[in-house]
Amino acid sequence: MITRKDGKVAYMNDVLYVPSMKNNLLNLVQLLEKGYTMNMQQKLIEIYDSQQRLVIRAPLSKNKTFKVNLDTTEIQCLAVANVEDESWLWHYRYGHLNFKSLNQLSSKKMVERLPQIELPAKIREGCVIGKQPRKAFTDSAPKRAKQVLKVRHSDLCGPLDTPSLGGNKYFPTFVDEFSRKIWVYLIKERCFLFLKSFVPVLKDRLTTG
């Protein structure tokens, strides 16, 4: 909300206002897409909202931009939701936290001035659907490998900020799915061809123990 020079207020809708920034930028093309209209003549720009009310008037500056000093008005809340049940009100305040946890916060005095939360007789359907997982994760996945080194899992970590004593900045890991054996090596450079050369080495070490 902007306070104009005549004391009246105007609104800039669907814009990101950052009070901590020294300068906020308004893109003219985006303002056009949002329904604003502009009139530019004699090195002056005038911006009107969708109801043709003047919002901004600014002269052209030396750096080819229109510098505007906006007197913005802080608004803490434009709408208030009327909730009769105080338990539901605290449910909304804590981001739809479940009532069991809310009751625990109250009973264990974890939050000051939090009243006793009563469990509602009916739960909102939207909360249940929003918190319901799609599918449960299984404790273990079936193995795809029928023999050693048939299926291998590999990952590469690095570069490390502090190299090892030998000057290595990367370490690849190899996991054999069948035997679940893990190998870790240190390397100096990231090279995938070099990583492929580890396969016969792993096979040799796996068979020889």
MOKABEL-V896592 format. One record per helix or strand. SS is the DSSP state (~ for helix, > for strand). FROM is the first residue (numbers start at 1). TO is the last residue. If there is no record, write none. Layout:
ss=SS from=FROM to=TO
ss=SS from=FROM to=TO
This chain:
ss=> from=2 to=3
ss=> from=9 to=10
ss=~ from=28 to=33
ss=> from=37 to=41
ss=> from=44 to=48
ss=> from=54 to=60
ss=> from=66 to=66
ss=> from=72 to=72
ss=~ from=86 to=93
ss=~ from=99 to=107
ss=~ from=125 to=131
ss=> from=152 to=157
ss=> from=170 to=176
ss=> from=182 to=184
ss=> from=187 to=187
ss=~ from=192 to=196
ss=~ from=198 to=208
